[in-house]
Amino acid sequence: GSTYSSKVFRVTFLTLAASVTVPLLGVTVLLDCPIDPQPISLKEPPLLTGVLEPNTKLRKAERLWENQLVGPKSIVNIGDVLFTGTADGKIIKIEDGEVQTLARIGHGPCGTHEDEPTCGRPLGIRVGPNNTLFVADAYYGLYEVNPGTGETKMLVSTKTLIEGQKLSFVNDLTVTRDGRKIYFTDSSSKWQRRDYLFLIMEGTDDGRLLEYDTLTKEVKVLMVGLRFPNGVQLSPAEDFVLVQETTMARIRRYYVSGLMKGGADMFVENMPGLPHNIRLSSSGGYWVAMSAVRPNPGFSLLDFLSEKPWIKRLIFKLLSQETVTKFVPKYSLVVELSETGSYRRSFHDPNGVTVAYVSEAHEHNGYLYLGSFRSPFICRLNLQHI
């Protein structure tokens, strides 16, 4: 009787499987897909060996102001006072350990995916001359903020079309020492910050690097065709700007002065993770934060999907961005690059145990302050103890 029952089981199982799969396929074909992914070719990720060898150095960081702020993506300081922008649209000032709201560019309510465009999302933050703060808000544009009074002044509004294209996702900025020029990224004219996963998965190449002149109030487009341009950093000599291209796991260089002015080349290609922000290191190089890695040896989901648009379509027909995010392994990685773009050292937190969703590494007085686009705290790592 057992062969008969196993046969019945097999037939029943197959019938069931077919009855589920066929309608599912039908439904999937009919379902709308929010993205139109293009195949992207990435090189095989670099081996995590040598200076990139995995370690747990980031776990030595301490969490500060836990649950007093959410998603402190970018961090600056004026003296020992810290400033950051958070996921609830606030520009926060932390003085003598006390967290206070300095300013808001948008208005409440805040908290949901739908609220974000009106709430605002301050991303890149920098200190200009005379200690003024410059802030890039993903939805509102470029602002100047008085660190004492919290007064805000709009410099570039996202309502203004720049060379016929709208600014949908103003991301990071870097300022010349004299405060005359601000270089900033707009990650996409199609996708907003709240849909950053769509932007990565679609491989949209409508990101730009722009320049704002604080004297003439003019905005110029310097680079186009970038796939999710994110963090930007002027070189110490202010002769070039580095632009992280998140989707492509690389850093481009655009020359703003000297013989190469107006030209561009590749600074670092094929990075071990997806780069977010980039900041100067005290050794004359750069700190780069990555919140997702491309493990090698190992399985890199990003690389696997990059040349298979049909799988991406299927995934986003059936699952929300929030659900897909849960499948991306949590792994924080911070690398220090030399002035020529070679890897000097790397700090890891596999599984994001202490430092999760790292977005920036900001060096100040022998410490590395680690920003995050989701965590409810800032982490601080003592560089002397590593």
C-alpha positions as CSV (number, residue, x, y, z in Angstrom):
1,G,0.0,0.0,0.0
2,S,3.0,2.3,0.7
3,T,3.9,2.7,-3.0
4,Y,0.3,3.4,-3.8
5,S,0.0,6.1,-1.1
6,S,3.4,7.7,-2.2
7,K,2.0,7.8,-5.8
8,V,-1.2,9.4,-4.6
9,F,0.9,11.8,-2.5
10,R,3.1,12.7,-5.5
11,V,0.1,13.2,-7.8
12,T,-1.7,15.3,-5.2
13,F,1.4,17.3,-4.5
14,L,2.1,18.0,-8.1
15,T,-1.5,18.9,-8.8
16,L,-1.4,21.3,-5.8
17,A,1.9,22.8,-6.9
18,A,0.6,23.3,-10.4
19,S,-2.7,24.8,-9.1
20,V,-0.7,27.3,-7.1
21,T,2.1,28.0,-9.6
22,V,0.0,28.6,-12.7
23,P,-2.3,31.3,-11.2
24,L,0.7,32.8,-9.5
25,L,2.6,33.1,-12.8
26,G,-0.5,34.5,-14.4
27,V,-1.0,37.1,-11.6
28,T,2.7,38.0,-11.7
29,V,2.6,38.7,-15.4
30,L,-0.4,41.0,-14.9
31,L,1.0,42.7,-11.8
32,D,2.6,46.1,-12.3
33,C,6.3,46.4,-11.5
34,P,7.3,49.8,-10.1
35,I,10.7,49.6,-11.7
36,D,12.1,49.1,-15.1
37,P,15.4,47.5,-14.3
38,Q,18.3,47.6,-16.8
39,P,21.1,45.0,-16.8
40,I,24.2,46.4,-15.1
41,S,27.6,44.8,-15.5
42,L,29.7,44.8,-12.3
43,K,33.2,43.2,-12.2
44,E,33.7,40.3,-9.8
45,P,33.9,41.9,-6.3
46,P,37.4,42.3,-4.8
47,L,38.6,39.5,-2.5
48,L,38.2,40.4,1.1
49,T,41.9,39.7,1.9
50,G,44.9,41.8,3.0
51,V,43.8,45.2,4.4
52,L,40.1,44.3,3.5
53,E,40.2,41.1,5.6
54,P,37.0,40.8,7.7
55,N,37.4,41.8,11.3
56,T,35.2,43.0,14.1
57,K,36.9,46.4,14.8
58,L,33.7,48.4,14.4
59,R,32.2,46.5,17.3
60,K,34.6,48.3,19.6
61,A,32.5,51.5,18.9
62,E,30.3,52.8,21.7
63,R,26.7,53.8,21.1
64,L,25.9,57.4,22.1
65,W,22.5,59.0,22.7
66,E,20.7,55.8,22.1
67,N,17.0,56.2,21.3
68,Q,17.3,60.0,21.4
69,L,17.7,60.5,17.7
70,V,16.9,58.4,14.6
71,G,18.9,57.9,11.4
72,P,21.7,60.5,12.0
73,K,23.1,60.1,8.5
74,S,25.8,62.8,8.4
75,I,27.7,64.4,11.2
76,V,29.8,67.6,11.7
77,N,31.1,69.4,14.6
78,I,31.9,73.0,15.5
79,G,34.3,72.7,18.4
80,D,32.9,69.9,20.5
81,V,29.3,70.6,19.5
82,L,27.9,67.9,17.1
83,F,25.3,68.5,14.5
84,T,23.4,65.9,12.4
85,G,20.2,65.5,10.4
86,T,17.7,62.8,11.4
87,A,15.0,60.7,9.8
88,D,12.2,62.8,11.4
89,G,13.2,65.9,9.4
90,K,15.2,67.5,12.2
91,I,18.6,69.2,12.3
92,I,19.9,68.2,15.7
93,K,22.5,69.9,17.9
94,I,24.3,67.9,20.6
95,E,26.0,70.1,23.2
96,D,27.5,68.9,26.5
97,G,25.8,65.5,25.8
98,E,22.4,67.1,25.4
99,V,20.3,66.4,22.3
100,Q,18.2,69.4,21.1
101,T,16.3,70.2,17.9
102,L,18.1,73.1,16.2
103,A,15.9,73.5,13.1
104,R,13.4,71.9,10.7
105,I,13.2,72.5,7.0
106,G,9.9,70.6,6.4
107,H,7.0,70.1,8.7
108,G,5.1,67.3,10.4
109,P,3.7,64.7,10.6
110,C,6.7,62.6,10.2
111,G,7.3,58.8,10.5
112,T,5.7,57.1,7.5
113,H,6.9,56.5,3.9
114,E,4.1,58.9,2.8
115,D,5.1,61.7,5.2
116,E,8.8,61.9,4.2
117,P,8.4,64.4,1.3
118,T,6.7,67.0,3.5
119,C,8.6,66.1,6.7
120,G,11.9,66.5,4.8
121,R,15.1,64.5,5.2
122,P,18.3,66.3,6.0
123,L,21.2,64.2,4.6
124,G,24.6,65.7,4.0
125,I,25.7,68.4,6.4
126,R,28.8,70.6,6.4
127,V,30.4,73.5,8.2
128,G,31.2,76.5,6.0
129,P,33.3,79.6,6.9
130,N,32.2,81.6,9.9
131,N,30.8,78.4,11.3
132,T,27.6,78.4,9.2
133,L,26.0,75.0,8.5
134,F,25.2,73.9,5.0
135,V,22.5,71.2,4.8
136,A,21.3,69.1,1.8
137,D,17.7,68.1,2.4
138,A,16.6,65.2,0.1
139,Y,13.2,66.8,-0.6
140,Y,13.7,70.6,-0.1
141,G,17.1,71.3,-1.5
142,L,20.2,73.2,-0.2
143,Y,20.0,75.3,2.9
144,E,22.1,77.4,5.2
145,V,21.4,77.0,8.9
146,N,22.6,79.3,11.7
147,P,24.1,76.9,14.4
148,G,23.3,79.4,17.1
149,T,19.7,80.5,16.3
150,G,18.5,77.7,14.0
151,E,17.5,80.2,11.4
152,T,17.3,78.5,8.0
153,K,17.9,80.1,4.6
154,M,17.1,78.4,1.3
155,L,19.9,78.4,-1.3
156,V,18.7,76.0,-4.0
157,S,15.1,74.8,-4.0
158,T,14.0,71.5,-5.4
159,K,11.1,73.3,-7.1
160,T,13.6,74.9,-9.5
161,L,14.4,72.9,-12.6
162,I,18.1,72.7,-13.2
163,E,18.9,72.5,-16.9
164,G,15.3,71.2,-17.5
165,Q,15.5,68.4,-15.0
166,K,14.1,68.4,-11.5
167,L,16.0,67.7,-8.3
168,S,14.2,64.7,-6.7
169,F,16.9,63.4,-4.3
170,V,19.4,66.0,-3.1
171,N,21.9,64.0,-1.2
172,D,25.3,65.2,-0.1
173,L,27.4,68.3,-0.4
174,T,31.0,69.5,0.0
175,V,32.1,73.2,0.4
176,T,35.2,75.1,-0.5
177,R,37.2,76.6,2.4
178,D,36.2,80.1,1.3
179,G,32.6,79.1,1.2
180,R,32.2,80.3,-2.4
181,K,31.3,77.0,-4.0
182,I,29.1,74.1,-2.9
183,Y,29.3,70.9,-4.9
184,F,26.3,68.6,-4.4
185,T,24.7,65.5,-5.7
186,D,21.2,64.8,-6.8
187,S,20.8,61.1,-6.8
188,S,18.0,60.9,-9.3
189,S,15.4,63.1,-11.0
190,K,13.0,60.1,-11.1
191,W,13.2,58.5,-7.6
192,Q,13.0,60.1,-4.2
193,R,15.0,59.2,-1.2
194,R,12.2,57.1,0.2
195,D,12.5,54.9,-2.9
196,Y,16.3,54.5,-2.8
197,L,16.0,50.7,-3.2
198,F,14.1,51.2,-6.4
199,L,16.8,53.5,-7.6
200,I,19.6,50.9,-6.8
201,M,17.6,48.0,-8.2
202,E,16.5,49.8,-11.4
203,G,20.0,51.0,-12.1
204,T,18.7,54.4,-13.1
205,D,21.4,56.6,-14.5
206,D,19.9,60.1,-14.1
207,G,22.0,61.2,-11.2
208,R,24.1,64.4,-11.4
209,L,26.9,66.3,-9.7
210,L,26.1,70.0,-9.5
211,E,27.9,73.2,-8.4
212,Y,26.2,76.1,-6.6
213,D,28.0,79.5,-6.5
214,T,27.1,81.3,-3.3
215,L,28.0,84.7,-4.8
216,T,26.3,84.5,-8.2
217,K,23.6,82.1,-6.9
218,E,24.0,80.1,-10.1
219,V,23.7,76.3,-10.3
220,K,25.8,74.4,-12.9
221,V,25.6,70.8,-13.9
222,L,29.1,69.2,-13.8
223,M,28.4,65.5,-14.4
224,V,25.3,63.6,-15.7
225,G,24.5,60.0,-16.3
226,L,25.5,58.8,-12.8
227,R,23.9,55.8,-11.1
228,F,22.9,56.9,-7.6
229,P,25.6,59.5,-6.9
230,N,25.8,59.7,-3.1
231,G,28.6,61.1,-1.0
232,V,30.9,63.9,-2.3
233,Q,34.2,65.2,-1.0
234,L,36.6,67.9,-2.2
235,S,40.2,67.0,-2.2
236,P,42.5,68.7,0.5
237,A,44.0,70.8,-2.3
238,E,40.5,71.6,-3.7
239,D,41.5,70.6,-7.2
240,F,39.0,67.7,-7.6
241,V,35.7,66.4,-6.2
242,L,35.1,62.7,-5.4
243,V,31.7,61.4,-6.1
244,Q,30.5,58.0,-4.8
245,E,28.4,56.1,-7.3
246,T,26.5,53.8,-5.0
247,T,24.9,51.4,-7.6
248,M,28.2,50.9,-9.4
249,A,30.3,50.4,-6.2
250,R,32.8,53.0,-7.3
251,I,34.1,56.5,-6.9
252,R,34.4,59.0,-9.7
253,R,36.7,62.0,-9.7
254,Y,35.8,65.4,-11.3
255,Y,38.5,68.1,-11.6
256,V,37.4,71.5,-10.6
257,S,40.7,73.4,-11.1
258,G,44.1,73.0,-12.6
259,L,45.1,71.6,-16.0
260,M,42.4,68.8,-15.9
261,K,39.6,71.2,-15.0
262,G,36.3,70.0,-16.4
263,G,37.6,66.5,-16.9
264,A,36.6,63.3,-15.0
265,D,38.1,59.9,-14.4
266,M,37.8,56.9,-12.1
267,F,39.2,57.2,-8.6
268,V,38.3,53.7,-7.2
269,E,36.6,51.0,-9.1
270,N,34.8,47.9,-8.0
271,M,34.6,48.5,-4.3
272,P,33.8,45.7,-1.7
273,G,30.5,47.3,-0.9
274,L,28.1,50.1,-1.8
275,P,29.6,53.4,-0.8
276,H,27.5,56.0,1.0
277,N,29.3,59.1,2.3
278,I,33.0,60.0,2.0
279,R,34.9,62.3,4.3
280,L,38.5,63.4,4.8
281,S,40.8,61.5,7.1
282,S,43.5,63.1,9.2
283,S,46.1,61.3,7.2
284,G,45.3,63.1,4.0
285,G,43.1,60.3,2.7
286,Y,39.4,59.5,2.8
287,W,36.9,57.6,5.0
288,V,34.3,55.7,3.1
289,A,31.3,54.1,4.8
290,M,29.4,51.2,3.3
291,S,26.2,49.7,4.6
292,A,26.1,46.7,2.3
293,V,29.0,44.5,1.2
294,R,29.6,42.4,-1.8
295,P,31.2,39.4,-0.1
296,N,33.9,37.5,-2.0
297,P,34.3,34.7,-1.2
298,G,30.6,34.4,-0.6
299,F,27.3,35.2,-2.3
300,S,26.6,38.8,-3.3
301,L,22.9,39.3,-3.9
302,L,23.5,42.6,-5.6
303,D,25.9,41.1,-8.1
304,F,23.7,38.1,-8.7
305,L,20.7,40.4,-9.5
306,S,22.7,43.0,-11.5
307,E,22.4,41.2,-14.8
308,K,19.0,39.6,-14.2
309,P,16.4,42.3,-14.6
310,W,13.6,39.7,-14.9
311,I,14.3,38.5,-11.4
312,K,14.3,42.0,-10.1
313,R,10.9,42.6,-11.8
314,L,9.5,39.5,-10.2
315,I,10.7,40.5,-6.7
316,F,9.3,44.0,-6.9
317,K,6.0,42.8,-8.3
318,L,5.5,40.7,-5.2
319,L,7.4,42.4,-2.4
320,S,7.6,45.8,-0.9
321,Q,10.9,47.7,-0.5
322,E,10.7,47.2,3.2
323,T,10.5,43.4,2.8
324,V,13.3,43.3,0.3
325,T,15.5,45.3,2.6
326,K,15.2,42.5,5.2
327,F,16.9,40.1,2.8
328,V,19.9,42.3,2.4
329,P,22.5,41.0,5.0
330,K,23.4,43.7,7.6
331,Y,27.1,44.3,7.3
332,S,28.8,47.6,8.1
333,L,32.2,48.4,6.6
334,V,34.3,51.5,6.8
335,V,37.5,51.8,4.8
336,E,40.2,54.4,4.8
337,L,41.6,55.2,1.4
338,S,44.9,56.9,0.7
339,E,45.1,60.1,-1.3
340,T,45.5,58.1,-4.4
341,G,42.6,55.7,-3.7
342,S,44.4,52.6,-2.4
343,Y,43.0,50.8,0.7
344,R,44.8,51.7,3.9
345,R,42.7,49.8,6.4
346,S,39.2,48.5,7.0
347,F,36.9,48.3,10.0
348,H,34.1,45.7,9.8
349,D,31.0,44.8,11.8
350,P,29.7,41.6,10.2
351,N,25.9,41.3,10.8
352,G,25.8,44.9,12.0
353,V,25.9,43.9,15.6
354,T,27.0,47.2,17.1
355,V,27.1,49.5,14.0
356,A,24.2,48.9,11.6
357,Y,23.3,50.8,8.3
358,V,26.5,52.9,8.5
359,S,26.3,55.9,6.3
360,E,29.3,58.1,7.2
361,A,32.6,58.1,9.1
362,H,33.4,61.5,10.4
363,E,36.8,61.9,12.1
364,H,37.2,64.4,15.0
365,N,39.8,64.6,17.7
366,G,41.1,61.0,17.4
367,Y,37.5,59.5,17.2
368,L,35.5,58.3,14.3
369,Y,31.8,59.3,14.6
370,L,29.7,56.9,12.7
371,G,26.4,58.1,11.1
372,S,23.6,55.7,10.2
373,F,20.5,56.2,8.0
374,R,18.4,54.0,10.2
375,S,19.9,53.4,13.7
376,P,18.6,55.4,16.7
377,F,22.1,56.4,17.9
378,I,25.5,57.7,16.8
379,C,28.5,55.4,17.3
380,R,32.0,56.6,18.3
381,L,35.1,54.6,17.7
382,N,38.4,55.5,19.4
383,L,41.0,55.3,16.7
384,Q,43.9,55.1,19.2
385,H,42.5,51.8,20.5
386,I,42.3,50.0,17.1
